[in-house]
Amino acid sequence: MANYEFFYEGAPYSLEPTYGEFFTGYRLAPYRVGAPTSIQTANQIQEVSKLLNQGIRTIELQPLGRDVFDTIPKQHLKEIQRLSKLTGVEPTFHAPIIDPAGFTQEGWSETNRELAEKQFKDIVERAAEISPNGNMPITIHASALPGTAYWEVKEENGKKVLKPKQIVAVDQETGRMIPLEERKFYEPSTEEEEVHTAIERMQNLNLMHWEQELSNLAYYRSRAEENFEKSLNILGNKIKEDGSLAVPVSELSPVERRAYERLMNSMIMLENARLHYKSLYDEMRRCIDKEKLERLPSELKEEIKKNFDLIKREWQHLRKDMLEVEKKPVKAVEISERLGNLMQATNQITTILSTKGVLQKFVPVEEFAKDKAATTIANVALHAYEKFKDKAPIISIENLYPGMAFSRAQDVKELVENARKKFIAEAEKRGIDRRKAEEMAKKMIGVTWDVGHLNMMRRAGLSERDIIEQTKVIAPYVKHVHLTDNFGYSDTHLPPGMGNVPTKEILEELEKQGFTGKTVVEAGGFVQHFQRSPHPYVLEALGSPVYGMMMAPYWNQIANAYPGYFFGMGPILPEYHFSTLYGSGFASLPIELGGQMPGTRSRVTGTPMQ
């Protein structure tokens, strides 16, 4: 590094390449630095025009509300495409916030997932209208629902592991969400407090569910047996050897008639128990994670198989017995015994699989949503490919912050990989060559890495180094970047260099793994509070070159070269130069870029060479 202390002793010199208070240490060419439109208005043409006036070449439309997006006339999107062609702008798009897994405030349902898929297909078709060259990134939030909050980092086998202190569990049958957090419970025998983690509490819910369901079955079965035995004792010789009634009901005494009614009721109770067991078995089978089941030790898998074989045999006999019980009530004894065998085998299965995490009625929301959201993303991407072929938009999944689902890099990575697998499988069914399907899945489904959301993992206990490690995990999947700054606790949307996001290290890691895409700087919080364009600060923070080539001078070097540049370009493009030399001013430009200055003459007043 050059030393200029002899020139301005004791002070930094602006010709130093690293000069600048906001400079992050990472240089980015201006054409790769983009900005978003306002999320609050459907007048996206006006928003695009404002950004064009600042010389921004990558513009991301961000109508995040579905109602805002639906208010944009189709002619406006076509006009934005014309503006893009005319100015050389490369647009990107942020889809309205809709949960791709199909969650709403009421919970999850397949109907809601299908509706979300339909909406995203429509959004992609309309958004593609603004892209002249195709392959435009369309950012979709990985989720729109609460998720795991990671508040503890622990060492396990020499590696740092995120331990959740608060999770959201989902009932896989009803779609109902249950928040669970770490909690202390008193141990009766010692009167000491025991800590139950959020995961342990979820596991307890799973065990208790199957135990409770089997306990209910056992209760109704025992009541039916009790009534049956009492009834047979009262009826005595009125029951034939085959179990049928030996005399007409009308010839029974009042006591015998009530006993006979109890006998019939016991059979109804057994039938209800049978139907309840069938429902329980169906629920159990659908809650078994087949991949985890395959990873169990062989002896456990063999034991599970034996119990399932027993259930199959007993159920076949049970169905036959139920057909005969009306004619032979004594068959109820055999039915009850078979129900007992079914329940015993089922209890062994649920106990083993629940403790091994294979059978879970309640699962973390990320685990549940990963499959559902991947289905939506894969179907939307395939729809886009079939409509636009090799110019299809890129479906780019954005990470969320702690407290929302999919905040960890690993969760987002698994979501993308799952979506790619589903894309390939469905594409092959539709006659697309597997090699082509794999190529398009990798090209079309990726990640929008939001570094501001990532930095908020500091409040979850991660260090700067941990945050960079998260980027290493996701880097091969990144197609697009949302660059913003904060202090790790709120998504404040400051320009880079104004918070503590390790911007340089994150961008360097992405670059190492081949990322060359666009970077959109989300600084809406700065605009809201300071009412000025963040773009000059962005150019300074990213050390962008003043000219086209990646060489000096850089914006961070000339930031304070002229009076007033702290508020923009200042006198570099003074409005009065244009007024005096050319008889016109750039009234529509912001002051930072030479726009009309309040209190001065407009271009239609005064003498041109005055």
C-alpha positions as CSV (number, residue, x, y, z in Angstrom):
1,M,0.0,0.0,0.0
2,A,1.3,3.5,-0.9
3,N,2.3,5.8,1.9
4,Y,1.1,9.4,1.7
5,E,1.9,10.5,5.2
6,F,4.5,12.9,3.9
7,F,1.8,14.7,2.0
8,Y,-1.0,14.8,4.7
9,E,0.8,13.7,7.8
10,G,-1.3,11.8,10.2
11,A,-4.4,11.8,8.0
12,P,-5.7,9.2,5.5
13,Y,-5.2,10.2,1.9
14,S,-8.1,9.9,-0.6
15,L,-5.9,8.3,-3.3
16,E,-5.4,5.3,-1.1
17,P,-7.5,2.4,-2.7
18,T,-9.0,1.5,0.7
19,Y,-10.0,5.1,1.5
20,G,-13.5,5.8,2.7
21,E,-15.5,5.5,5.8
22,F,-18.2,3.2,4.2
23,F,-15.9,1.1,2.1
24,T,-16.4,-2.6,2.8
25,G,-13.2,-3.7,1.2
26,Y,-14.9,-5.6,-1.6
27,R,-15.2,-4.0,-5.1
28,L,-18.2,-4.5,-7.3
29,A,-18.7,-3.2,-10.8
30,P,-21.6,-0.7,-11.0
31,Y,-23.5,-2.8,-13.5
32,R,-23.7,-5.6,-10.9
33,V,-25.1,-3.3,-8.3
34,G,-28.9,-3.1,-8.4
35,A,-31.7,-1.4,-6.4
36,P,-35.3,-2.4,-5.7
37,T,-38.5,-0.5,-6.4
38,S,-40.8,0.5,-3.6
39,I,-42.9,-2.4,-2.1
40,Q,-45.8,0.0,-1.4
41,T,-47.0,1.1,-4.8
42,A,-48.3,-0.5,-8.0
43,N,-46.9,2.4,-10.0
44,Q,-43.8,0.4,-10.8
45,I,-43.1,2.4,-14.0
46,Q,-42.5,5.5,-11.9
47,E,-40.3,3.6,-9.5
48,V,-38.2,2.2,-12.4
49,S,-37.9,5.7,-13.9
50,K,-36.6,7.1,-10.6
51,L,-33.9,4.4,-10.5
52,L,-33.0,4.9,-14.1
53,N,-32.4,8.6,-13.5
54,Q,-29.8,7.5,-10.9
55,G,-27.9,5.4,-13.5
56,I,-28.8,2.1,-12.0
57,R,-28.7,-0.8,-14.4
58,T,-30.1,-3.7,-12.4
59,I,-33.5,-2.9,-11.1
60,E,-35.6,-5.3,-9.0
61,L,-39.4,-4.9,-9.0
62,Q,-40.6,-5.7,-5.5
63,P,-44.4,-5.6,-5.3
64,L,-44.4,-7.8,-2.2
65,G,-48.1,-7.6,-1.5
66,R,-50.3,-9.8,-3.7
67,D,-52.9,-7.0,-3.9
68,V,-50.1,-4.5,-5.0
69,F,-48.9,-6.9,-7.7
70,D,-52.5,-7.5,-8.9
71,T,-53.0,-3.8,-9.2
72,I,-50.2,-3.4,-11.8
73,P,-51.7,-3.2,-15.3
74,K,-50.3,-5.7,-17.8
75,Q,-49.5,-2.7,-20.1
76,H,-47.1,-1.4,-17.4
77,L,-45.1,-4.5,-17.3
78,K,-44.8,-4.4,-21.1
79,E,-43.7,-0.8,-20.8
80,I,-41.0,-1.7,-18.3
81,Q,-39.7,-4.3,-20.7
82,R,-39.4,-1.5,-23.4
83,L,-37.6,0.7,-20.9
84,S,-35.3,-2.1,-20.1
85,K,-34.5,-2.7,-23.8
86,L,-34.0,1.1,-24.4
87,T,-31.7,1.7,-21.4
88,G,-29.9,-1.7,-21.2
89,V,-31.3,-2.4,-17.8
90,E,-31.3,-6.0,-16.6
91,P,-34.5,-6.4,-14.4
92,T,-35.1,-8.9,-11.7
93,F,-38.3,-9.6,-9.8
94,H,-39.3,-10.4,-6.2
95,A,-42.6,-12.3,-6.0
96,P,-45.3,-11.3,-3.6
97,I,-45.0,-13.0,-0.2
98,I,-47.0,-16.3,-0.4
99,D,-46.0,-19.3,1.5
100,P,-45.0,-22.0,-1.1
101,A,-45.7,-24.9,1.3
102,G,-49.4,-23.9,1.7
103,F,-49.5,-22.5,5.2
104,T,-51.9,-19.8,6.3
105,Q,-52.7,-18.4,9.7
106,E,-55.1,-21.3,10.3
107,G,-52.4,-23.9,9.5
108,W,-51.5,-26.1,6.5
109,S,-53.7,-27.8,3.9
110,E,-53.0,-29.3,0.5
111,T,-55.7,-27.1,-0.9
112,N,-53.8,-24.0,0.2
113,R,-50.5,-25.5,-1.3
114,E,-52.2,-26.0,-4.6
115,L,-53.6,-22.5,-4.5
116,A,-50.1,-21.1,-3.8
117,E,-48.7,-23.1,-6.7
118,K,-51.3,-21.7,-9.0
119,Q,-50.6,-18.2,-7.8
120,F,-46.8,-18.6,-8.3
121,K,-47.4,-19.9,-11.9
122,D,-49.4,-16.8,-12.7
123,I,-46.8,-14.5,-11.1
124,V,-44.0,-16.1,-13.0
125,E,-45.8,-15.8,-16.3
126,R,-46.6,-12.1,-15.7
127,A,-43.2,-11.2,-14.3
128,A,-41.4,-12.8,-17.3
129,E,-43.0,-10.1,-19.4
130,I,-40.4,-7.5,-18.1
131,S,-37.3,-9.6,-19.1
132,P,-36.2,-8.9,-22.6
133,N,-33.5,-11.6,-22.6
134,G,-35.0,-14.2,-20.3
135,N,-33.4,-16.1,-17.4
136,M,-34.4,-13.4,-15.0
137,P,-34.1,-14.3,-11.3
138,I,-37.5,-14.3,-9.6
139,T,-37.1,-14.4,-5.9
140,I,-39.6,-16.4,-3.8
141,H,-39.5,-16.4,0.0
142,A,-38.7,-19.8,1.3
143,S,-41.5,-19.4,3.7
144,A,-44.0,-16.9,5.2
145,L,-44.5,-18.6,8.6
146,P,-42.9,-18.7,12.0
147,G,-40.1,-21.2,12.3
148,T,-37.2,-22.3,14.5
149,A,-35.3,-19.7,16.5
150,Y,-31.7,-20.9,17.1
151,W,-30.5,-19.4,20.3
152,E,-27.6,-21.6,21.3
153,V,-24.4,-22.7,19.7
154,K,-22.8,-25.8,21.1
155,E,-19.7,-27.9,20.4
156,E,-20.3,-31.5,19.2
157,N,-17.4,-33.6,18.0
158,G,-15.3,-30.5,17.4
159,K,-18.0,-28.8,15.3
160,K,-20.4,-26.0,16.2
161,V,-24.0,-27.1,16.2
162,L,-27.1,-24.9,16.4
163,K,-29.4,-26.0,19.2
164,P,-32.9,-24.7,19.0
165,K,-34.4,-23.3,22.2
166,Q,-37.7,-22.4,20.4
167,I,-39.3,-24.3,17.6
168,V,-42.6,-24.5,15.8
169,A,-44.0,-28.0,15.5
170,V,-46.5,-29.0,12.9
171,D,-49.2,-31.7,13.3
172,Q,-48.8,-33.6,10.1
173,E,-52.4,-34.7,10.1
174,T,-54.2,-31.4,10.8
175,G,-51.5,-28.9,9.7
176,R,-51.9,-27.2,13.1
177,M,-48.8,-25.3,14.4
178,I,-47.6,-25.6,18.0
179,P,-44.9,-23.3,19.4
180,L,-42.6,-25.1,21.7
181,E,-39.7,-23.6,23.7
182,E,-37.1,-24.9,26.2
183,R,-38.7,-25.2,29.6
184,K,-37.9,-26.3,33.2
185,F,-40.0,-28.9,34.9
186,Y,-39.9,-30.0,38.5
187,E,-38.9,-33.7,39.1
188,P,-41.3,-35.1,41.8
189,S,-38.7,-37.5,43.3
190,T,-36.0,-34.9,43.8
191,E,-37.9,-31.6,43.7
192,E,-35.2,-30.3,41.4
193,E,-35.8,-28.6,38.1
194,E,-35.0,-30.5,34.9
195,V,-34.6,-28.7,31.6
196,H,-36.6,-30.1,28.7
197,T,-35.4,-28.7,25.3
198,A,-37.9,-27.8,22.6
199,I,-37.0,-30.9,20.6
200,E,-37.5,-33.1,23.7
201,R,-40.9,-31.6,24.3
202,M,-41.8,-32.4,20.7
203,Q,-40.6,-36.0,21.1
204,N,-42.7,-36.3,24.2
205,L,-45.8,-35.1,22.3
206,N,-45.2,-37.8,19.7
207,L,-44.9,-40.5,22.3
208,M,-47.9,-39.3,24.3
209,H,-50.0,-39.1,21.1
210,W,-49.7,-42.8,20.2
211,E,-49.9,-43.9,23.8
212,Q,-53.1,-41.9,24.2
213,E,-54.7,-43.2,21.1
214,L,-53.9,-46.8,22.0
215,S,-55.1,-46.2,25.5
216,N,-58.5,-45.0,24.2
217,L,-58.8,-48.1,22.1
218,A,-58.0,-50.3,25.1
219,Y,-60.7,-48.6,27.1
220,Y,-63.5,-49.1,24.6
221,R,-62.3,-52.7,24.0
222,S,-62.4,-53.5,27.7
223,R,-65.8,-51.9,28.1
224,A,-67.1,-54.0,25.2
225,E,-65.7,-57.2,26.7
226,E,-67.2,-56.4,30.1
227,N,-70.7,-55.8,28.7
228,F,-70.4,-58.9,26.5
229,E,-69.5,-61.2,29.4
230,K,-72.3,-59.7,31.7
231,S,-74.9,-60.1,28.9
232,L,-73.9,-63.7,28.2
233,N,-74.2,-64.6,31.9
234,I,-77.7,-63.1,32.1
235,L,-79.0,-64.6,28.8
236,G,-77.6,-68.0,29.7
237,N,-79.4,-70.8,27.7
238,K,-81.1,-68.2,25.6
239,I,-77.9,-68.2,23.5
240,K,-77.1,-71.1,21.2
241,E,-73.7,-72.8,20.9
242,D,-73.0,-70.8,17.8
243,G,-73.6,-67.6,19.7
244,S,-77.0,-66.7,18.1
245,L,-80.2,-66.0,20.0
246,A,-82.2,-69.1,20.7
247,V,-85.6,-67.4,21.1
248,P,-87.2,-64.3,19.5
249,V,-86.4,-61.0,21.2
250,S,-90.1,-60.6,22.1
251,E,-89.9,-63.6,24.4
252,L,-87.1,-62.2,26.5
253,S,-87.7,-60.8,29.9
254,P,-87.1,-57.1,30.6
255,V,-83.7,-57.9,32.2
256,E,-82.7,-60.3,29.4
257,R,-83.8,-57.7,26.8
258,R,-81.5,-55.1,28.4
259,A,-78.7,-57.7,28.5
260,Y,-79.3,-58.4,24.8
261,E,-79.2,-54.6,24.0
262,R,-75.9,-54.4,25.9
263,L,-74.7,-57.3,23.9
264,M,-75.6,-55.5,20.7
265,N,-74.0,-52.2,22.0
266,S,-70.8,-54.1,22.8
267,M,-70.5,-55.2,19.2
268,I,-71.1,-51.6,18.1
269,M,-68.3,-50.5,20.4
270,L,-66.0,-53.1,19.0
271,E,-66.9,-52.0,15.4
272,N,-66.1,-48.4,16.4
273,A,-62.9,-49.5,18.0
274,R,-62.0,-51.4,14.7
275,L,-62.7,-48.2,12.7
276,H,-60.7,-46.1,15.1
277,Y,-57.8,-48.5,14.8
278,K,-58.0,-48.4,11.0
279,S,-57.8,-44.6,11.2
280,L,-54.9,-44.8,13.7
281,Y,-53.0,-47.3,11.5
282,D,-53.5,-45.0,8.4
283,E,-52.1,-42.0,10.4
284,M,-49.2,-44.1,11.7
285,R,-48.2,-45.2,8.2
286,R,-48.3,-41.7,6.8
287,C,-46.2,-40.3,9.7
288,I,-43.4,-42.8,9.2
289,D,-40.3,-41.3,7.5
290,K,-39.4,-44.0,5.0
291,E,-35.8,-42.7,4.5
292,K,-35.2,-42.8,8.3
293,L,-36.8,-46.2,8.5
294,E,-34.3,-47.6,5.9
295,R,-31.4,-46.3,8.0
296,L,-32.4,-48.3,11.1
297,P,-30.2,-51.2,12.1
298,S,-31.2,-54.5,10.4
299,E,-32.4,-56.2,13.7
300,L,-34.8,-53.3,14.4
301,K,-36.1,-53.3,10.8
302,E,-36.7,-57.1,11.1
303,E,-38.7,-56.6,14.4
304,I,-40.8,-53.9,12.8
305,K,-41.5,-56.1,9.8
306,K,-42.7,-59.0,12.0
307,N,-45.1,-56.7,13.8
308,F,-46.5,-55.3,10.5
309,D,-46.9,-58.9,9.2
310,L,-48.8,-59.8,12.4
311,I,-51.0,-56.7,11.9
312,K,-51.8,-57.7,8.3
313,R,-52.8,-61.3,9.3
314,E,-54.9,-60.2,12.3
315,W,-56.7,-57.5,10.3
316,Q,-57.7,-60.0,7.6
317,H,-59.2,-62.3,10.2
318,L,-60.8,-59.4,11.9
319,R,-62.6,-58.3,8.8
320,K,-64.0,-61.8,8.3
321,D,-65.1,-62.0,12.0
322,M,-67.0,-58.7,11.7
323,L,-69.0,-60.1,8.8
324,E,-70.2,-63.0,11.0
325,V,-70.7,-61.3,14.3
326,E,-74.3,-60.3,13.7
327,K,-75.3,-63.9,13.2
328,K,-72.9,-65.2,15.8
329,P,-72.5,-62.6,18.6
330,V,-70.0,-65.0,20.3
331,K,-67.6,-63.9,17.5
332,A,-67.2,-60.7,19.5
333,V,-64.8,-62.5,21.8
334,E,-62.5,-63.3,18.9
335,I,-62.8,-59.8,17.6
336,S,-61.8,-58.4,20.9
337,E,-58.8,-60.7,21.1
338,R,-57.7,-59.8,17.6
339,L,-58.0,-56.1,18.5
340,G,-55.8,-56.7,21.4
341,N,-53.2,-58.4,19.2
342,L,-53.3,-55.5,16.8
343,M,-52.9,-52.9,19.6
344,Q,-49.9,-54.8,21.1
345,A,-48.1,-55.0,17.8
346,T,-48.9,-51.4,17.0
347,N,-47.6,-50.3,20.5
348,Q,-44.3,-52.1,19.8
349,I,-44.0,-50.3,16.4
350,T,-44.8,-46.8,17.7
351,T,-42.5,-47.1,20.8
352,I,-39.5,-48.2,18.7
353,L,-40.0,-45.8,15.8
354,S,-41.0,-42.8,18.0
355,T,-37.8,-43.1,20.1
356,K,-35.7,-43.3,17.0
357,G,-37.4,-40.2,15.4
358,V,-38.8,-42.3,12.5
359,L,-42.5,-42.0,13.5
360,Q,-43.5,-38.4,14.2
361,K,-47.0,-36.9,14.2
362,F,-45.4,-33.6,15.2
363,V,-42.3,-32.5,13.3
364,P,-40.4,-29.2,13.1
365,V,-42.0,-26.8,10.6
366,E,-38.9,-26.8,8.4
367,E,-39.0,-30.6,8.0
368,F,-42.7,-30.5,7.1
369,A,-42.6,-27.5,4.8
370,K,-39.4,-28.8,3.0
371,D,-41.4,-31.4,1.1
372,K,-44.5,-29.3,0.5
373,A,-42.6,-26.2,-0.6
374,A,-40.3,-28.2,-2.8
375,T,-43.3,-29.7,-4.6
376,T,-44.6,-26.2,-5.3
377,I,-41.3,-24.8,-6.4
378,A,-40.6,-27.8,-8.7
379,N,-44.0,-27.6,-10.4
380,V,-43.7,-23.8,-10.9
381,A,-40.2,-24.2,-12.4
382,L,-41.3,-27.0,-14.7
383,H,-44.3,-24.9,-15.8
384,A,-42.0,-22.0,-16.6
385,Y,-39.6,-24.3,-18.5
386,E,-42.5,-25.7,-20.6
387,K,-43.7,-22.2,-21.4
388,F,-40.4,-20.3,-22.0
389,K,-37.9,-23.2,-22.6
390,D,-34.2,-22.1,-22.3
391,K,-35.3,-18.5,-21.6
392,A,-37.3,-19.5,-18.6
393,P,-36.9,-17.4,-15.4
394,I,-34.8,-18.6,-12.5
395,I,-36.8,-19.6,-9.4
396,S,-34.6,-18.3,-6.6
397,I,-35.5,-19.2,-3.0
398,E,-34.7,-16.5,-0.4
399,N,-33.5,-17.4,3.1
400,L,-35.4,-16.0,6.1
401,Y,-34.1,-14.8,9.4
402,P,-34.2,-16.6,12.8
403,G,-37.7,-16.9,14.1
404,M,-38.9,-17.7,10.6
405,A,-38.7,-21.0,8.8
406,F,-35.6,-21.7,6.6
407,S,-33.1,-19.3,8.3
408,R,-30.2,-21.8,8.3
409,A,-28.2,-22.4,5.1
410,Q,-28.6,-26.2,5.5
411,D,-32.4,-25.9,5.6
412,V,-32.4,-23.8,2.4
413,K,-29.9,-26.1,0.7
414,E,-32.1,-29.1,1.4
415,L,-35.2,-27.3,0.2
416,V,-33.5,-26.5,-3.2
417,E,-32.1,-30.0,-3.5
418,N,-35.5,-31.5,-2.8
419,A,-37.1,-29.2,-5.4
420,R,-34.5,-30.1,-8.0
421,K,-35.2,-33.8,-7.4
422,K,-38.9,-33.4,-7.8
423,F,-38.4,-31.2,-10.9
424,I,-36.3,-34.0,-12.5
425,A,-38.7,-36.8,-11.6
426,E,-41.7,-34.9,-13.0
427,A,-39.9,-33.8,-16.1
428,E,-39.0,-37.4,-16.9
429,K,-42.7,-38.3,-16.6
430,R,-43.5,-35.7,-19.2
431,G,-41.0,-37.1,-21.6
432,I,-38.1,-34.7,-21.0
433,D,-34.6,-36.3,-21.3
434,R,-33.1,-36.9,-17.9
435,R,-29.8,-35.1,-18.8
436,K,-31.8,-32.1,-20.0
437,A,-34.0,-32.2,-16.9
438,E,-30.9,-32.2,-14.6
439,E,-29.3,-29.3,-16.5
440,M,-32.5,-27.2,-16.3
441,A,-33.1,-28.1,-12.6
442,K,-29.6,-26.9,-11.7
443,K,-30.0,-23.8,-13.8
444,M,-33.6,-22.8,-12.9
445,I,-33.8,-23.6,-9.2
446,G,-31.4,-21.8,-6.8
447,V,-31.0,-19.4,-3.9
448,T,-31.4,-15.7,-3.3
449,W,-28.9,-15.2,-0.5
450,D,-30.1,-12.3,1.7
451,V,-27.1,-11.3,3.8
452,G,-29.2,-9.0,6.0
453,H,-31.4,-11.9,7.0
454,L,-28.2,-14.0,7.5
455,N,-26.6,-11.4,9.8
456,M,-29.6,-11.6,12.1
457,M,-28.4,-15.0,13.1
458,R,-26.1,-13.0,15.5
459,R,-29.2,-12.7,17.8
460,A,-29.3,-16.5,17.6
461,G,-25.8,-16.7,19.1
462,L,-23.7,-17.0,16.0
463,S,-20.4,-15.2,15.5
464,E,-19.2,-13.4,12.4
465,R,-17.1,-16.5,11.5
466,D,-20.2,-18.7,11.9
467,I,-22.2,-16.5,9.5
468,I,-19.4,-16.8,6.9
469,E,-19.5,-20.5,7.4
470,Q,-23.2,-20.5,6.6
471,T,-22.4,-18.8,3.3
472,K,-19.9,-21.5,2.5
473,V,-22.7,-24.1,2.8
474,I,-25.1,-22.3,0.4
475,A,-22.6,-20.7,-2.0
476,P,-22.8,-23.3,-4.8
477,Y,-26.6,-22.8,-5.0
478,V,-26.7,-19.0,-5.1
479,K,-28.1,-17.3,-8.2
480,H,-28.9,-13.9,-6.8
481,V,-27.9,-11.7,-3.8
482,H,-29.8,-9.3,-1.6
483,L,-27.2,-7.0,-0.1
484,T,-28.2,-4.9,3.0
485,D,-26.7,-4.0,6.3
486,N,-27.9,-4.1,9.9
487,F,-26.6,-4.8,13.4
488,G,-27.8,-8.4,13.8
489,Y,-31.1,-7.8,15.6
490,S,-33.5,-6.0,13.2
491,D,-33.9,-6.2,9.5
492,T,-33.2,-2.4,9.2
493,H,-32.2,-2.3,5.5
494,L,-29.2,0.0,5.6
495,P,-26.7,0.4,2.7
496,P,-23.6,-1.7,3.0
497,G,-20.9,-0.4,5.4
498,M,-23.4,1.1,7.8
499,G,-23.8,-1.9,10.1
500,N,-21.8,-5.0,11.0
501,V,-22.6,-7.4,8.2
502,P,-19.3,-9.0,7.0
503,T,-20.1,-7.9,3.5
504,K,-16.5,-8.4,2.1
505,E,-16.1,-11.9,3.5
506,I,-19.6,-13.1,2.3
507,L,-19.1,-11.7,-1.2
508,E,-15.6,-13.1,-1.4
509,E,-16.9,-16.6,-0.4
510,L,-19.6,-16.4,-3.0
511,E,-17.0,-15.3,-5.7
512,K,-14.7,-18.3,-4.7
513,Q,-17.5,-20.7,-5.5
514,G,-18.4,-19.1,-8.9
515,F,-21.1,-16.6,-8.2
516,T,-21.2,-13.9,-10.9
517,G,-24.9,-12.9,-10.7
518,K,-26.5,-9.6,-9.8
519,T,-26.5,-8.0,-6.4
520,V,-29.6,-5.9,-5.4
521,V,-29.0,-3.5,-2.5
522,E,-32.1,-3.3,-0.3
523,A,-31.8,-0.1,1.6
524,G,-35.5,0.8,2.1
525,G,-35.0,1.6,5.8
526,F,-32.4,4.2,5.0
527,V,-34.7,5.8,2.4
528,Q,-37.6,5.9,4.8
529,H,-35.7,7.6,7.6
530,F,-33.3,9.9,5.7
531,Q,-35.3,10.7,2.6
532,R,-32.5,10.4,0.2
533,S,-31.1,8.0,-2.4
534,P,-28.7,5.4,-0.9
535,H,-27.0,4.8,-4.3
536,P,-24.0,7.1,-3.8
537,Y,-23.3,5.4,-0.4
538,V,-23.6,2.0,-2.1
539,L,-21.1,2.9,-4.8
540,E,-18.7,4.1,-2.1
541,A,-19.3,1.1,0.1
542,L,-18.6,-1.3,-2.7
543,G,-15.7,0.7,-4.1
544,S,-17.1,0.7,-7.6
545,P,-15.0,2.3,-10.3
546,V,-16.0,5.7,-11.6
547,Y,-15.3,4.5,-15.2
548,G,-16.2,1.3,-17.0
549,M,-13.1,-0.6,-16.3
550,M,-12.4,-2.2,-12.9
551,M,-9.6,0.3,-12.1
552,A,-9.0,3.6,-10.2
553,P,-10.5,6.0,-9.5
554,Y,-13.1,4.4,-7.3
555,W,-16.1,5.9,-5.7
556,N,-14.7,5.4,-2.2
557,Q,-11.7,7.5,-3.2
558,I,-13.6,10.5,-4.4
559,A,-16.3,10.4,-1.8
560,N,-15.1,13.5,0.0
561,A,-13.1,15.0,-2.9
562,Y,-15.6,17.9,-3.3
563,P,-17.6,19.9,-0.8
564,G,-20.9,18.3,-0.1
565,Y,-20.3,14.9,-1.6
566,F,-21.4,13.3,1.6
567,F,-24.9,14.1,0.4
568,G,-24.2,12.7,-3.1
569,M,-22.1,13.6,-6.1
570,G,-22.4,17.2,-5.4
571,P,-20.5,19.5,-7.6
572,I,-19.2,16.7,-9.8
573,L,-22.4,17.2,-11.9
574,P,-23.6,20.6,-10.7
575,E,-27.0,21.6,-11.9
576,Y,-25.9,25.2,-12.7
577,H,-23.3,23.9,-15.2
578,F,-26.0,22.5,-17.3
579,S,-28.2,25.6,-16.8
580,T,-25.4,28.0,-17.8
581,L,-23.8,26.0,-20.6
582,Y,-26.8,24.3,-22.2
583,G,-29.8,26.4,-21.0
584,S,-31.4,23.4,-19.4
585,G,-31.3,21.5,-16.1
586,F,-31.9,17.9,-14.9
587,A,-35.0,18.8,-12.9
588,S,-36.1,15.2,-12.7
589,L,-32.8,13.9,-11.3
590,P,-32.0,13.7,-7.6
591,I,-29.8,16.5,-6.3
592,E,-27.1,13.9,-5.7
593,L,-26.8,13.3,-9.5
594,G,-27.1,17.0,-10.6
595,G,-30.8,17.5,-10.3
596,Q,-32.6,20.8,-9.9
597,M,-31.5,22.6,-6.7
598,P,-34.2,24.2,-4.6
599,G,-34.2,28.0,-4.8
600,T,-32.3,28.2,-8.1
601,R,-33.6,29.1,-11.6
602,S,-35.2,26.5,-13.7
603,R,-34.0,25.9,-17.3
604,V,-36.8,28.0,-18.7
605,T,-35.8,31.2,-16.9
606,G,-32.9,33.5,-17.2
607,T,-30.3,33.9,-19.9
608,P,-28.5,30.7,-21.0
609,M,-25.0,32.2,-20.8
610,Q,-25.8,34.5,-17.9
